[in-house]
Amino acid sequence: MASRTELKRFSSNLADELDSAALYETLAQAEKQEDKRRVYADLAEAERRHADIWAAKLKANGVPVRAHRISLKTRITRTLARVFGPDFVLRSVAANEMADRDKYAGQPDAAQMSAEERHHADIVQEVVNRNKGLDKGSAIAAAESWHRGVASGNDLRAAVLGANDGLVSNFCLIMGVAGAGSDSRTVLVTAFAGLIAGAASMALGEWLSVTNSRELARTQIAKEKDELEHMPDAERHELALIYQAKGIEPAEARRVAAQIMRDKDKALDTLTREELGLDPQELGGNPWTAAFASFALFAVGAIFPAIAFLWSSGADAIAQCIVLSGLGLAAIGVFTSLFNGRSAIFSALRQVLIGMVAAGCTFGLGKVLGVSL
C-alpha cells in the first residue's frame, strides 16, 4: 500500500500528464503543417500513456480517479494556440518542457518515463529550431538554444512584460499623487500624462535599441564578409575551432569547415550564426514594429489604474483604481506563468503582492510630501 506522500505524488503526476496531453492535442488540432501536426499528436498520445500509468497506480491503491480539471495555465495556452496558432506559444511550451525534463529523475518508479520526458523536450526544441530556419549544420550550436529563447523571449513574453511596465509604473504614479492629497481631476490628468509619456519613452527606447542592434549587426556582417573575401584561410581555421569547441573531433571539424567554405554565401551565413551569434534573416526585427508594439502594450497596461478616475472621484476612485490594478496584475501574473515554470496562482499572487507593495510605498511617500509641503 502506497503512503500518503506517494499517493499525492501519483495524483500530481497524473494531473501534469493530462494537462500536457490536452495541450498537445490542441496544438495538433490547430497546426496546419502535417509533419508538425503528427509530432504534436504523437506527444499527446505519449502523455496519455504516462497518465494511464499514474491512474493505474492510484486505482491499485483504492483511490478513485476523478475527472480531470485542466489547469488555468494550460487553458490559457490552449486558447492562445487556437487564436494565434501553435507557433505563438511554441517557445513557451519548449521552455516548460526543458524545465520539466527531469521531473521524474528522483522517482525510482518512473525511470522509463523520465527518459521519455527528456526526449519530448528535445523533440519540441527541434520543432522550434526548424521554425527558426536552422538546418542540421547550423543547429549545432542550438543544443541549448532554449536558454536563448527564454532570455530573448517571444511575442507573448514581450507583450506581457510591456503591459506590466505600463500598469505598475502608472499605478505607482497615481497612488503617489493621490497620497499627496491631489483632487481627482489632477490625478486623472497626471495618470494620462504618465500613460502618454511612458508609452512614448518605451517606444523611442525600443526603436533606438532595435535600430542600433541592426546597424551593429550589419557592420559586423560586413566586416565578416570582408575577412571572408581577403582571409579565407583564417576564417576556415576559426570555423574549425568553433566546431572543435563544440566537441567535434579536430579532423572532422576541419573537414566540415572546408566543405562550408566552398560556398561563400553559405560560409558567411554560418560564420554570422556561429561566430557572431546573429540570425542574418532577422537582425533584431523591425524597429518601427517594435516601437509601435511597445507604445501600445505600455498604454494597455497603464490604462487599468487610470480609467477609474474617468467616472469616479475621491476615495471611491482610489479604491476602484486599486481593484482594477489588482485584477490587471493578477492577469499578468497568470500570463507570466506560461514561461516562468511556476503555477498560475503563485505567479498571480506574487505579481499582485509586489505591485501593491510598490504602490503602497509611493502612496505613503506622497502622503508624507503632501503634508510637509
Buried (B, 14 or more C-beta within 10 A) or exposed (E): EBEEEBBEBBBEBBBBBBBBBBBBBBBBBBBEEEEBBEBBBBBBEBBBEBBEBBBEBBEEEEBEBEEBEBBBBBBBBBEBBBEEBBBBBBBBBBBBBBBBBEBBEEBEBBEEBBEBBBEBBBBBBBBBBBBBEBEEBBBBBBEEBBEEBBEEBBEBBBBBBBBBBBBBBBBBBBBBBBBBEBEBEBBBEBBBEBBEBBBBBBBEEBBEBBBEBBEBBEEBBEEBBEBBEEEEEEBBEBBBBBBBEEEBEEEEBBBBBEEBBEEEEBBBBBBBBBBBEBBBEEBBEBBEEBBBBBBBBBBBBBBBBBBBBEEBBEEEBBEBBBEBBBEBBBBBBBBBBBBBBBBBBEBBBBBBEEBBEBBBBBBEBBBEEBEEE
